[in-house]
Amino acid sequence: MTHAEIACLRNAGRIGSYRDTVLYSTLMPCYMCAGTVVQFGIPKVIVGESVTFPGARAFMEQHGVEVIDLADQRCIDLMTTFISNNPELWDEDIGK
């Protein structure tokens, strides 16, 4: 399984530089995805929510990435429903 942030960057292809890129994600990126953000030099990440998964916000910010958490209730509800309906898949995805 590929995390959405990684799939997004793969689909973007070889664009040379991500320095003018903003990454949008429903959920706060995990450390693997945050590491990719830092390595690729993506300067800004906008996320829908970090209630259901706090992710690696501090790691990205420590490396100069601007992180904006919208705390959008629709995203929280979406992820809460997904986790409730798919607990095994969720645990696998976050490495539990």
mmCIF file as gemmi writes it, N, C-alpha and C atoms, coordinates in Angstrom:
data_model
loop_
_atom_site.group_PDB
_atom_site.id
_atom_site.type_symbol
_atom_site.label_atom_id
_atom_site.label_alt_id
_atom_site.label_comp_id
_atom_site.label_asym_id
_atom_site.label_entity_id
_atom_site.label_seq_id
_atom_site.pdbx_PDB_ins_code
_atom_site.Cartn_x
_atom_site.Cartn_y
_atom_site.Cartn_z
_atom_site.occupancy
_atom_site.B_iso_or_equiv
_atom_site.pdbx_formal_charge
_atom_site.auth_seq_id
_atom_site.auth_asym_id
_atom_site.pdbx_PDB_model_num
ATOM 1 N N . MET Axp A 1 ? 0.838 -1.168 0 1 0 ? 1 A 1
ATOM 2 C CA . MET Axp A 1 ? 0 0 0 1 0 ? 1 A 1
ATOM 3 C C . MET Axp A 1 ? 0.895 1.247 0 1 0 ? 1 A 1
ATOM 4 N N . THR Axp A 2 ? 0.517 2.207 -0.779 1 0 ? 2 A 1
ATOM 5 C CA . THR Axp A 2 ? 1.255 3.46 -0.864 1 0 ? 2 A 1
ATOM 6 C C . THR Axp A 2 ? 0.467 4.563 -0.159 1 0 ? 2 A 1
ATOM 7 N N . HIS Axp A 3 ? 1.148 5.337 0.651 1 0 ? 3 A 1
ATOM 8 C CA . HIS Axp A 3 ? 0.498 6.475 1.28 1 0 ? 3 A 1
ATOM 9 C C . HIS Axp A 3 ? 0.162 7.513 0.215 1 0 ? 3 A 1
ATOM 10 N N . ALA Axp A 4 ? -0.899 8.252 0.432 1 0 ? 4 A 1
ATOM 11 C CA . ALA Axp A 4 ? -1.4 9.201 -0.563 1 0 ? 4 A 1
ATOM 12 C C . ALA Axp A 4 ? -0.36 10.255 -0.95 1 0 ? 4 A 1
ATOM 13 N N . GLU Axp A 5 ? 0.42 10.724 0.029 1 0 ? 5 A 1
ATOM 14 C CA . GLU Axp A 5 ? 1.427 11.743 -0.283 1 0 ? 5 A 1
ATOM 15 C C . GLU Axp A 5 ? 2.482 11.199 -1.255 1 0 ? 5 A 1
ATOM 16 N N . ILE Axp A 6 ? 2.893 9.961 -1.045 1 0 ? 6 A 1
ATOM 17 C CA . ILE Axp A 6 ? 3.884 9.34 -1.923 1 0 ? 6 A 1
ATOM 18 C C . ILE Axp A 6 ? 3.286 9.122 -3.305 1 0 ? 6 A 1
ATOM 19 N N . ALA Axp A 7 ? 2.046 8.631 -3.362 1 0 ? 7 A 1
ATOM 20 C CA . ALA Axp A 7 ? 1.373 8.431 -4.647 1 0 ? 7 A 1
ATOM 21 C C . ALA Axp A 7 ? 1.248 9.758 -5.405 1 0 ? 7 A 1
ATOM 22 N N . CYS Axp A 8 ? 0.925 10.813 -4.694 1 0 ? 8 A 1
ATOM 23 C CA . CYS Axp A 8 ? 0.801 12.133 -5.301 1 0 ? 8 A 1
ATOM 24 C C . CYS Axp A 8 ? 2.116 12.571 -5.948 1 0 ? 8 A 1
ATOM 25 N N . LEU Axp A 9 ? 3.209 12.414 -5.214 1 0 ? 9 A 1
ATOM 26 C CA . LEU Axp A 9 ? 4.51 12.824 -5.748 1 0 ? 9 A 1
ATOM 27 C C . LEU Axp A 9 ? 4.937 11.94 -6.918 1 0 ? 9 A 1
ATOM 28 N N . ARG Axp A 10 ? 4.654 10.655 -6.849 1 0 ? 10 A 1
ATOM 29 C CA . ARG Axp A 10 ? 4.954 9.77 -7.982 1 0 ? 10 A 1
ATOM 30 C C . ARG Axp A 10 ? 4.181 10.198 -9.214 1 0 ? 10 A 1
ATOM 31 N N . ASN Axp A 11 ? 2.899 10.521 -9.016 1 0 ? 11 A 1
ATOM 32 C CA . ASN Axp A 11 ? 2.059 10.933 -10.14 1 0 ? 11 A 1
ATOM 33 C C . ASN Axp A 11 ? 2.478 12.283 -10.713 1 0 ? 11 A 1
ATOM 34 N N . ALA Axp A 12 ? 3.112 13.111 -9.898 1 0 ? 12 A 1
ATOM 35 C CA . ALA Axp A 12 ? 3.583 14.414 -10.393 1 0 ? 12 A 1
ATOM 36 C C . ALA Axp A 12 ? 4.721 14.236 -11.389 1 0 ? 12 A 1
ATOM 37 N N . GLY Axp A 13 ? 5.442 13.136 -11.262 1 0 ? 13 A 1
ATOM 38 C CA . GLY Axp A 13 ? 6.533 12.872 -12.193 1 0 ? 13 A 1
ATOM 39 C C . GLY Axp A 13 ? 7.77 13.672 -11.861 1 0 ? 13 A 1
ATOM 40 N N . ARG Axp A 14 ? 8.679 13.672 -12.784 1 0 ? 14 A 1
ATOM 41 C CA . ARG Axp A 14 ? 9.953 14.355 -12.582 1 0 ? 14 A 1
ATOM 42 C C . ARG Axp A 14 ? 9.794 15.814 -12.985 1 0 ? 14 A 1
ATOM 43 N N . ILE Axp A 15 ? 9.544 16.638 -12.023 1 0 ? 15 A 1
ATOM 44 C CA . ILE Axp A 15 ? 9.322 18.057 -12.315 1 0 ? 15 A 1
ATOM 45 C C . ILE Axp A 15 ? 10.558 18.903 -12.024 1 0 ? 15 A 1
ATOM 46 N N . GLY Axp A 16 ? 11.618 18.27 -11.569 1 0 ? 16 A 1
ATOM 47 C CA . GLY Axp A 16 ? 12.87 18.991 -11.332 1 0 ? 16 A 1
ATOM 48 C C . GLY Axp A 16 ? 12.992 19.563 -9.945 1 0 ? 16 A 1
ATOM 49 N N . SER Axp A 17 ? 12.019 20.337 -9.537 1 0 ? 17 A 1
ATOM 50 C CA . SER Axp A 17 ? 12.065 20.956 -8.215 1 0 ? 17 A 1
ATOM 51 C C . SER Axp A 17 ? 10.653 21.07 -7.661 1 0 ? 17 A 1
ATOM 52 N N . TYR Axp A 18 ? 10.553 20.829 -6.364 1 0 ? 18 A 1
ATOM 53 C CA . TYR Axp A 18 ? 9.273 20.96 -5.677 1 0 ? 18 A 1
ATOM 54 C C . TYR Axp A 18 ? 9.254 22.215 -4.811 1 0 ? 18 A 1
ATOM 55 N N . ARG Axp A 19 ? 10.197 23.104 -4.999 1 0 ? 19 A 1
ATOM 56 C CA . ARG Axp A 19 ? 10.351 24.274 -4.124 1 0 ? 19 A 1
ATOM 57 C C . ARG Axp A 19 ? 9.183 25.257 -4.171 1 0 ? 19 A 1
ATOM 58 N N . ASP Axp A 20 ? 8.386 25.22 -5.232 1 0 ? 20 A 1
ATOM 59 C CA . ASP Axp A 20 ? 7.208 26.087 -5.332 1 0 ? 20 A 1
ATOM 60 C C . ASP Axp A 20 ? 5.917 25.289 -5.164 1 0 ? 20 A 1
ATOM 61 N N . THR Axp A 21 ? 6.022 24.13 -4.528 1 0 ? 21 A 1
ATOM 62 C CA . THR Axp A 21 ? 4.899 23.209 -4.407 1 0 ? 21 A 1
ATOM 63 C C . THR Axp A 21 ? 4.245 23.308 -3.036 1 0 ? 21 A 1
ATOM 64 N N . VAL Axp A 22 ? 2.93 23.149 -3.007 1 0 ? 22 A 1
ATOM 65 C CA . VAL Axp A 22 ? 2.18 23.008 -1.767 1 0 ? 22 A 1
ATOM 66 C C . VAL Axp A 22 ? 1.57 21.619 -1.805 1 0 ? 22 A 1
ATOM 67 N N . LEU Axp A 23 ? 1.796 20.841 -0.762 1 0 ? 23 A 1
ATOM 68 C CA . LEU Axp A 23 ? 1.21 19.504 -0.664 1 0 ? 23 A 1
ATOM 69 C C . LEU Axp A 23 ? -0.043 19.589 0.186 1 0 ? 23 A 1
ATOM 70 N N . TYR Axp A 24 ? -1.144 19.067 -0.33 1 0 ? 24 A 1
ATOM 71 C CA . TYR Axp A 24 ? -2.415 19.029 0.391 1 0 ? 24 A 1
ATOM 72 C C . TYR Axp A 24 ? -2.703 17.588 0.789 1 0 ? 24 A 1
ATOM 73 N N . SER Axp A 25 ? -3.134 17.394 2.028 1 0 ? 25 A 1
ATOM 74 C CA . SER Axp A 25 ? -3.426 16.054 2.516 1 0 ? 25 A 1
ATOM 75 C C . SER Axp A 25 ? -4.622 16.11 3.47 1 0 ? 25 A 1
ATOM 76 N N . THR Axp A 26 ? -5.47 15.094 3.41 1 0 ? 26 A 1
ATOM 77 C CA . THR Axp A 26 ? -6.599 15.017 4.331 1 0 ? 26 A 1
ATOM 78 C C . THR Axp A 26 ? -6.111 14.884 5.765 1 0 ? 26 A 1
ATOM 79 N N . LEU Axp A 27 ? -5.012 14.134 5.934 1 0 ? 27 A 1
ATOM 80 C CA . LEU Axp A 27 ? -4.508 13.745 7.248 1 0 ? 27 A 1
ATOM 81 C C . LEU Axp A 27 ? -3.074 14.232 7.409 1 0 ? 27 A 1
ATOM 82 N N . MET Axp A 28 ? -2.669 14.545 8.624 1 0 ? 28 A 1
ATOM 83 C CA . MET Axp A 28 ? -1.293 14.956 8.894 1 0 ? 28 A 1
ATOM 84 C C . MET Axp A 28 ? -0.345 13.847 8.431 1 0 ? 28 A 1
ATOM 85 N N . PRO Axp A 29 ? 0.675 14.173 7.639 1 0 ? 29 A 1
ATOM 86 C CA . PRO Axp A 29 ? 1.596 13.152 7.151 1 0 ? 29 A 1
ATOM 87 C C . PRO Axp A 29 ? 2.33 12.414 8.276 1 0 ? 29 A 1
ATOM 88 N N . CYS Axp A 30 ? 2.576 11.132 8.032 1 0 ? 30 A 1
ATOM 89 C CA . CYS Axp A 30 ? 3.371 10.316 8.946 1 0 ? 30 A 1
ATOM 90 C C . CYS Axp A 30 ? 4.849 10.696 8.772 1 0 ? 30 A 1
ATOM 91 N N . TYR Axp A 31 ? 5.705 10.085 9.562 1 0 ? 31 A 1
ATOM 92 C CA . TYR Axp A 31 ? 7.135 10.399 9.468 1 0 ? 31 A 1
ATOM 93 C C . TYR Axp A 31 ? 7.73 10.03 8.116 1 0 ? 31 A 1
ATOM 94 N N . MET Axp A 32 ? 7.289 8.933 7.512 1 0 ? 32 A 1
ATOM 95 C CA . MET Axp A 32 ? 7.803 8.552 6.202 1 0 ? 32 A 1
ATOM 96 C C . MET Axp A 32 ? 7.461 9.631 5.167 1 0 ? 32 A 1
ATOM 97 N N . CYS Axp A 33 ? 6.214 10.043 5.154 1 0 ? 33 A 1
ATOM 98 C CA . CYS Axp A 33 ? 5.785 11.06 4.194 1 0 ? 33 A 1
ATOM 99 C C . CYS Axp A 33 ? 6.398 12.424 4.52 1 0 ? 33 A 1
ATOM 100 N N . ALA Axp A 34 ? 6.509 12.742 5.808 1 0 ? 34 A 1
ATOM 101 C CA . ALA Axp A 34 ? 7.143 13.997 6.222 1 0 ? 34 A 1
ATOM 102 C C . ALA Axp A 34 ? 8.604 14.023 5.799 1 0 ? 34 A 1
ATOM 103 N N . GLY Axp A 35 ? 9.281 12.888 5.911 1 0 ? 35 A 1
ATOM 104 C CA . GLY Axp A 35 ? 10.667 12.808 5.455 1 0 ? 35 A 1
ATOM 105 C C . GLY Axp A 35 ? 10.78 13.07 3.966 1 0 ? 35 A 1
ATOM 106 N N . THR Axp A 36 ? 9.828 12.584 3.212 1 0 ? 36 A 1
ATOM 107 C CA . THR Axp A 36 ? 9.809 12.83 1.765 1 0 ? 36 A 1
ATOM 108 C C . THR Axp A 36 ? 9.576 14.309 1.482 1 0 ? 36 A 1
ATOM 109 N N . VAL Axp A 37 ? 8.672 14.927 2.233 1 0 ? 37 A 1
ATOM 110 C CA . VAL Axp A 37 ? 8.421 16.364 2.087 1 0 ? 37 A 1
ATOM 111 C C . VAL Axp A 37 ? 9.715 17.142 2.32 1 0 ? 37 A 1
ATOM 112 N N . VAL Axp A 38 ? 10.417 16.811 3.38 1 0 ? 38 A 1
ATOM 113 C CA . VAL Axp A 38 ? 11.664 17.5 3.713 1 0 ? 38 A 1
ATOM 114 C C . VAL Axp A 38 ? 12.719 17.224 2.646 1 0 ? 38 A 1
ATOM 115 N N . GLN Axp A 39 ? 12.897 15.966 2.263 1 0 ? 39 A 1
ATOM 116 C CA . GLN Axp A 39 ? 13.921 15.614 1.278 1 0 ? 39 A 1
ATOM 117 C C . GLN Axp A 39 ? 13.68 16.304 -0.059 1 0 ? 39 A 1
ATOM 118 N N . PHE Axp A 40 ? 12.418 16.408 -0.471 1 0 ? 40 A 1
ATOM 119 C CA . PHE Axp A 40 ? 12.102 17.025 -1.756 1 0 ? 40 A 1
ATOM 120 C C . PHE Axp A 40 ? 12.035 18.546 -1.672 1 0 ? 40 A 1
ATOM 121 N N . GLY Axp A 41 ? 12.146 19.096 -0.47 1 0 ? 41 A 1
ATOM 122 C CA . GLY Axp A 41 ? 12.153 20.554 -0.311 1 0 ? 41 A 1
ATOM 123 C C . GLY Axp A 41 ? 10.803 21.204 -0.519 1 0 ? 41 A 1
ATOM 124 N N . ILE Axp A 42 ? 9.744 20.492 -0.207 1 0 ? 42 A 1
ATOM 125 C CA . ILE Axp A 42 ? 8.401 21.062 -0.324 1 0 ? 42 A 1
ATOM 126 C C . ILE Axp A 42 ? 8.214 22.044 0.836 1 0 ? 42 A 1
ATOM 127 N N . PRO Axp A 43 ? 7.943 23.308 0.539 1 0 ? 43 A 1
ATOM 128 C CA . PRO Axp A 43 ? 7.948 24.322 1.601 1 0 ? 43 A 1
ATOM 129 C C . PRO Axp A 43 ? 6.669 24.429 2.429 1 0 ? 43 A 1
ATOM 130 N N . LYS Axp A 44 ? 5.541 23.911 1.897 1 0 ? 44 A 1
ATOM 131 C CA . LYS Axp A 44 ? 4.278 24.095 2.624 1 0 ? 44 A 1
ATOM 132 C C . LYS Axp A 44 ? 3.409 22.843 2.494 1 0 ? 44 A 1
ATOM 133 N N . VAL Axp A 45 ? 2.798 22.454 3.622 1 0 ? 45 A 1
ATOM 134 C CA . VAL Axp A 45 ? 1.86 21.332 3.661 1 0 ? 45 A 1
ATOM 135 C C . VAL Axp A 45 ? 0.589 21.825 4.325 1 0 ? 45 A 1
ATOM 136 N N . ILE Axp A 46 ? -0.535 21.606 3.654 1 0 ? 46 A 1
ATOM 137 C CA . ILE Axp A 46 ? -1.834 21.969 4.208 1 0 ? 46 A 1
ATOM 138 C C . ILE Axp A 46 ? -2.6 20.678 4.437 1 0 ? 46 A 1
ATOM 139 N N . VAL Axp A 47 ? -3.046 20.477 5.679 1 0 ? 47 A 1
ATOM 140 C CA . VAL Axp A 47 ? -3.745 19.242 6.022 1 0 ? 47 A 1
ATOM 141 C C . VAL Axp A 47 ? -5.16 19.53 6.5 1 0 ? 47 A 1
ATOM 142 N N . GLY Axp A 48 ? -6.033 18.571 6.254 1 0 ? 48 A 1
ATOM 143 C CA . GLY Axp A 48 ? -7.417 18.708 6.678 1 0 ? 48 A 1
ATOM 144 C C . GLY Axp A 48 ? -7.597 18.553 8.168 1 0 ? 48 A 1
ATOM 145 N N . GLU Axp A 49 ? -6.812 17.614 8.762 1 0 ? 49 A 1
ATOM 146 C CA . GLU Axp A 49 ? -6.959 17.393 10.194 1 0 ? 49 A 1
ATOM 147 C C . GLU Axp A 49 ? -5.799 16.592 10.755 1 0 ? 49 A 1
ATOM 148 N N . SER Axp A 50 ? -5.631 16.724 12.081 1 0 ? 50 A 1
ATOM 149 C CA . SER Axp A 50 ? -4.609 15.944 12.785 1 0 ? 50 A 1
ATOM 150 C C . SER Axp A 50 ? -5.158 15.357 14.089 1 0 ? 50 A 1
ATOM 151 N N . VAL Axp A 51 ? -6.484 15.326 14.215 1 0 ? 51 A 1
ATOM 152 C CA . VAL Axp A 51 ? -7.117 14.791 15.42 1 0 ? 51 A 1
ATOM 153 C C . VAL Axp A 51 ? -6.97 13.273 15.458 1 0 ? 51 A 1
ATOM 154 N N . THR Axp A 52 ? -7.283 12.611 14.353 1 0 ? 52 A 1
ATOM 155 C CA . THR Axp A 52 ? -7.253 11.152 14.33 1 0 ? 52 A 1
ATOM 156 C C . THR Axp A 52 ? -5.838 10.596 14.22 1 0 ? 52 A 1
ATOM 157 N N . PHE Axp A 53 ? -4.896 11.409 13.761 1 0 ? 53 A 1
ATOM 158 C CA . PHE Axp A 53 ? -3.5 10.993 13.646 1 0 ? 53 A 1
ATOM 159 C C . PHE Axp A 53 ? -2.636 12.25 13.699 1 0 ? 53 A 1
ATOM 160 N N . PRO Axp A 54 ? -1.844 12.434 14.767 1 0 ? 54 A 1
ATOM 161 C CA . PRO Axp A 54 ? -1.057 13.666 14.902 1 0 ? 54 A 1
ATOM 162 C C . PRO Axp A 54 ? 0.101 13.768 13.919 1 0 ? 54 A 1
ATOM 163 N N . GLY Axp A 55 ? 0.573 12.634 13.421 1 0 ? 55 A 1
ATOM 164 C CA . GLY Axp A 55 ? 1.613 12.655 12.399 1 0 ? 55 A 1
ATOM 165 C C . GLY Axp A 55 ? 2.918 13.293 12.832 1 0 ? 55 A 1
ATOM 166 N N . ALA Axp A 56 ? 3.589 13.879 11.876 1 0 ? 56 A 1
ATOM 167 C CA . ALA Axp A 56 ? 4.949 14.378 12.087 1 0 ? 56 A 1
ATOM 168 C C . ALA Axp A 56 ? 5.048 15.88 11.856 1 0 ? 56 A 1
ATOM 169 N N . ARG Axp A 57 ? 4.087 16.606 12.375 1 0 ? 57 A 1
ATOM 170 C CA . ARG Axp A 57 ? 4.076 18.069 12.199 1 0 ? 57 A 1
ATOM 171 C C . ARG Axp A 57 ? 5.365 18.714 12.717 1 0 ? 57 A 1
ATOM 172 N N . ALA Axp A 58 ? 5.742 18.382 13.944 1 0 ? 58 A 1
ATOM 173 C CA . ALA Axp A 58 ? 6.93 19.013 14.538 1 0 ? 58 A 1
ATOM 174 C C . ALA Axp A 58 ? 8.179 18.725 13.713 1 0 ? 58 A 1
ATOM 175 N N . PHE Axp A 59 ? 8.303 17.508 13.21 1 0 ? 59 A 1
ATOM 176 C CA . PHE Axp A 59 ? 9.453 17.144 12.375 1 0 ? 59 A 1
ATOM 177 C C . PHE Axp A 59 ? 9.518 18.039 11.143 1 0 ? 59 A 1
ATOM 178 N N . MET Axp A 60 ? 8.398 18.214 10.469 1 0 ? 60 A 1
ATOM 179 C CA . MET Axp A 60 ? 8.398 19.067 9.267 1 0 ? 60 A 1
ATOM 180 C C . MET Axp A 60 ? 8.723 20.505 9.628 1 0 ? 60 A 1
ATOM 181 N N . GLU Axp A 61 ? 8.108 21.01 10.689 1 0 ? 61 A 1
ATOM 182 C CA . GLU Axp A 61 ? 8.364 22.394 11.087 1 0 ? 61 A 1
ATOM 183 C C . GLU Axp A 61 ? 9.815 22.595 11.49 1 0 ? 61 A 1
ATOM 184 N N . GLN Axp A 62 ? 10.414 21.612 12.153 1 0 ? 62 A 1
ATOM 185 C CA . GLN Axp A 62 ? 11.833 21.709 12.53 1 0 ? 62 A 1
ATOM 186 C C . GLN Axp A 62 ? 12.741 21.788 11.308 1 0 ? 62 A 1
ATOM 187 N N . HIS Axp A 63 ? 12.232 21.339 10.17 1 0 ? 63 A 1
ATOM 188 C CA . HIS Axp A 63 ? 13.013 21.382 8.933 1 0 ? 63 A 1
ATOM 189 C C . HIS Axp A 63 ? 12.537 22.49 7.997 1 0 ? 63 A 1
ATOM 190 N N . GLY Axp A 64 ? 11.826 23.464 8.549 1 0 ? 64 A 1
ATOM 191 C CA . GLY Axp A 64 ? 11.469 24.666 7.799 1 0 ? 64 A 1
ATOM 192 C C . GLY Axp A 64 ? 10.218 24.58 6.955 1 0 ? 64 A 1
ATOM 193 N N . VAL Axp A 65 ? 9.451 23.514 7.106 1 0 ? 65 A 1
ATOM 194 C CA . VAL Axp A 65 ? 8.214 23.37 6.342 1 0 ? 65 A 1
ATOM 195 C C . VAL Axp A 65 ? 7.094 24.099 7.079 1 0 ? 65 A 1
ATOM 196 N N . GLU Axp A 66 ? 6.358 24.926 6.364 1 0 ? 66 A 1
ATOM 197 C CA . GLU Axp A 66 ? 5.173 25.568 6.937 1 0 ? 66 A 1
ATOM 198 C C . GLU Axp A 66 ? 4.035 24.551 6.909 1 0 ? 66 A 1
ATOM 199 N N . VAL Axp A 67 ? 3.45 24.267 8.053 1 0 ? 67 A 1
ATOM 200 C CA . VAL Axp A 67 ? 2.36 23.292 8.151 1 0 ? 67 A 1
ATOM 201 C C . VAL Axp A 67 ? 1.103 24.024 8.611 1 0 ? 67 A 1
ATOM 202 N N . ILE Axp A 68 ? 0.051 23.896 7.827 1 0 ? 68 A 1
ATOM 203 C CA . ILE Axp A 68 ? -1.224 24.508 8.16 1 0 ? 68 A 1
ATOM 204 C C . ILE Axp A 68 ? -2.236 23.384 8.37 1 0 ? 68 A 1
ATOM 205 N N . ASP Axp A 69 ? -2.776 23.326 9.575 1 0 ? 69 A 1
ATOM 206 C CA . ASP Axp A 69 ? -3.779 22.321 9.929 1 0 ? 69 A 1
ATOM 207 C C . ASP Axp A 69 ? -5.138 23.01 9.938 1 0 ? 69 A 1
ATOM 208 N N . LEU Axp A 70 ? -5.995 22.634 9.004 1 0 ? 70 A 1
ATOM 209 C CA . LEU Axp A 70 ? -7.304 23.268 8.896 1 0 ? 70 A 1
ATOM 210 C C . LEU Axp A 70 ? -8.285 22.809 9.974 1 0 ? 70 A 1
ATOM 211 N N . ALA Axp A 71 ? -8.002 21.686 10.628 1 0 ? 71 A 1
ATOM 212 C CA . ALA Axp A 71 ? -8.899 21.123 11.643 1 0 ? 71 A 1
ATOM 213 C C . ALA Axp A 71 ? -10.339 21.077 11.129 1 0 ? 71 A 1
ATOM 214 N N . ASP Axp A 72 ? -10.484 20.641 9.892 1 0 ? 72 A 1
ATOM 215 C CA . ASP Axp A 72 ? -11.773 20.61 9.214 1 0 ? 72 A 1
ATOM 216 C C . ASP Axp A 72 ? -12.624 19.447 9.738 1 0 ? 72 A 1
ATOM 217 N N . GLN Axp A 73 ? -13.785 19.754 10.245 1 0 ? 73 A 1
ATOM 218 C CA . GLN Axp A 73 ? -14.647 18.723 10.828 1 0 ? 73 A 1
ATOM 219 C C . GLN Axp A 73 ? -15.023 17.661 9.806 1 0 ? 73 A 1
ATOM 220 N N . ARG Axp A 74 ? -15.178 18.05 8.54 1 0 ? 74 A 1
ATOM 221 C CA . ARG Axp A 74 ? -15.511 17.06 7.508 1 0 ? 74 A 1
ATOM 222 C C . ARG Axp A 74 ? -14.4 16.031 7.363 1 0 ? 74 A 1
ATOM 223 N N . CYS Axp A 75 ? -13.152 16.477 7.433 1 0 ? 75 A 1
ATOM 224 C CA . CYS Axp A 75 ? -12.02 15.556 7.357 1 0 ? 75 A 1
ATOM 225 C C . CYS Axp A 75 ? -11.944 14.672 8.597 1 0 ? 75 A 1
ATOM 226 N N . ILE Axp A 76 ? -12.198 15.268 9.75 1 0 ? 76 A 1
ATOM 227 C CA . ILE Axp A 76 ? -12.202 14.49 10.998 1 0 ? 76 A 1
ATOM 228 C C . ILE Axp A 76 ? -13.273 13.403 10.919 1 0 ? 76 A 1
ATOM 229 N N . ASP Axp A 77 ? -14.468 13.77 10.462 1 0 ? 77 A 1
ATOM 230 C CA . ASP Axp A 77 ? -15.558 12.801 10.343 1 0 ? 77 A 1
ATOM 231 C C . ASP Axp A 77 ? -15.213 11.716 9.321 1 0 ? 77 A 1
ATOM 232 N N . LEU Axp A 78 ? -14.647 12.104 8.201 1 0 ? 78 A 1
ATOM 233 C CA . LEU Axp A 78 ? -14.247 11.149 7.16 1 0 ? 78 A 1
ATOM 234 C C . LEU Axp A 78 ? -13.261 10.133 7.712 1 0 ? 78 A 1
ATOM 235 N N . MET Axp A 79 ? -12.223 10.612 8.389 1 0 ? 79 A 1
ATOM 236 C CA . MET Axp A 79 ? -11.203 9.71 8.916 1 0 ? 79 A 1
ATOM 237 C C . MET Axp A 79 ? -11.733 8.878 10.074 1 0 ? 79 A 1
ATOM 238 N N . THR Axp A 80 ? -12.564 9.459 10.936 1 0 ? 80 A 1
ATOM 239 C CA . THR Axp A 80 ? -13.146 8.709 12.047 1 0 ? 80 A 1
ATOM 240 C C . THR Axp A 80 ? -14 7.554 11.523 1 0 ? 80 A 1
ATOM 241 N N . THR Axp A 81 ? -14.787 7.818 10.505 1 0 ? 81 A 1
ATOM 242 C CA . THR Axp A 81 ? -15.613 6.777 9.896 1 0 ? 81 A 1
ATOM 243 C C . THR Axp A 81 ? -14.745 5.708 9.251 1 0 ? 81 A 1
ATOM 244 N N . PHE Axp A 82 ? -13.722 6.138 8.511 1 0 ? 82 A 1
ATOM 245 C CA . PHE Axp A 82 ? -12.827 5.17 7.863 1 0 ? 82 A 1
ATOM 246 C C . PHE Axp A 82 ? -12.16 4.267 8.898 1 0 ? 82 A 1
ATOM 247 N N . ILE Axp A 83 ? -11.643 4.847 9.959 1 0 ? 83 A 1
ATOM 248 C CA . ILE Axp A 83 ? -10.956 4.075 11.006 1 0 ? 83 A 1
ATOM 249 C C . ILE Axp A 83 ? -11.929 3.107 11.672 1 0 ? 83 A 1
ATOM 250 N N . SER Axp A 84 ? -13.136 3.559 11.941 1 0 ? 84 A 1
ATOM 251 C CA . SER Axp A 84 ? -14.139 2.709 12.564 1 0 ? 84 A 1
ATOM 252 C C . SER Axp A 84 ? -14.529 1.536 11.668 1 0 ? 84 A 1
ATOM 253 N N . ASN Axp A 85 ? -14.644 1.791 10.373 1 0 ? 85 A 1
ATOM 254 C CA . ASN Axp A 85 ? -15.049 0.757 9.424 1 0 ? 85 A 1
ATOM 255 C C . ASN Axp A 85 ? -13.903 -0.155 8.989 1 0 ? 85 A 1
ATOM 256 N N . ASN Axp A 86 ? -12.662 0.288 9.159 1 0 ? 86 A 1
ATOM 257 C CA . ASN Axp A 86 ? -11.498 -0.453 8.657 1 0 ? 86 A 1
ATOM 258 C C . ASN Axp A 86 ? -10.37 -0.501 9.68 1 0 ? 86 A 1
ATOM 259 N N . PRO Axp A 87 ? -10.604 -0.964 10.901 1 0 ? 87 A 1
ATOM 260 C CA . PRO Axp A 87 ? -9.568 -0.887 11.931 1 0 ? 87 A 1
ATOM 261 C C . PRO Axp A 87 ? -8.293 -1.66 11.59 1 0 ? 87 A 1
ATOM 262 N N . GLU Axp A 88 ? -8.42 -2.824 10.955 1 0 ? 88 A 1
ATOM 263 C CA . GLU Axp A 88 ? -7.229 -3.61 10.615 1 0 ? 88 A 1
ATOM 264 C C . GLU Axp A 88 ? -6.39 -2.9 9.561 1 0 ? 88 A 1
ATOM 265 N N . LEU Axp A 89 ? -7.057 -2.351 8.555 1 0 ? 89 A 1
ATOM 266 C CA . LEU Axp A 89 ? -6.349 -1.624 7.495 1 0 ? 89 A 1
ATOM 267 C C . LEU Axp A 89 ? -5.679 -0.379 8.072 1 0 ? 89 A 1
ATOM 268 N N . TRP Axp A 90 ? -6.363 0.324 8.954 1 0 ? 90 A 1
ATOM 269 C CA . TRP Axp A 90 ? -5.813 1.52 9.588 1 0 ? 90 A 1
ATOM 270 C C . TRP Axp A 90 ? -4.561 1.174 10.395 1 0 ? 90 A 1
ATOM 271 N N . ASP Axp A 91 ? -4.677 0.117 11.231 1 0 ? 91 A 1
ATOM 272 C CA . ASP Axp A 91 ? -3.541 -0.29 12.04 1 0 ? 91 A 1
ATOM 273 C C . ASP Axp A 91 ? -2.349 -0.679 11.165 1 0 ? 91 A 1
ATOM 274 N N . GLU Axp A 92 ? -2.623 -1.373 10.071 1 0 ? 92 A 1
ATOM 275 C CA . GLU Axp A 92 ? -1.548 -1.751 9.149 1 0 ? 92 A 1
ATOM 276 C C . GLU Axp A 92 ? -0.91 -0.519 8.532 1 0 ? 92 A 1
ATOM 277 N N . ASP Axp A 93 ? -1.736 0.433 8.138 1 0 ? 93 A 1
ATOM 278 C CA . ASP Axp A 93 ? -1.247 1.623 7.462 1 0 ? 93 A 1
ATOM 279 C C . ASP Axp A 93 ? -0.387 2.494 8.357 1 0 ? 93 A 1
ATOM 280 N N . ILE Axp A 94 ? -0.729 2.583 9.641 1 0 ? 94 A 1
ATOM 281 C CA . ILE Axp A 94 ? 0.053 3.429 10.536 1 0 ? 94 A 1
ATOM 282 C C . ILE Axp A 94 ? 1.115 2.646 11.302 1 0 ? 94 A 1
ATOM 283 N N . GLY Axp A 95 ? 1.235 1.354 11.01 1 0 ? 95 A 1
ATOM 284 C CA . GLY Axp A 95 ? 2.331 0.57 11.574 1 0 ? 95 A 1
ATOM 285 C C . GLY Axp A 95 ? 2.09 0.034 12.97 1 0 ? 95 A 1
ATOM 286 N N . LYS Axp A 96 ? 0.851 -0.231 13.337 1 0 ? 96 A 1
ATOM 287 C CA . LYS Axp A 96 ? 0.561 -0.796 14.66 1 0 ? 96 A 1
ATOM 288 C C . LYS Axp A 96 ? 0.723 -2.294 14.624 1 0 ? 96 A 1
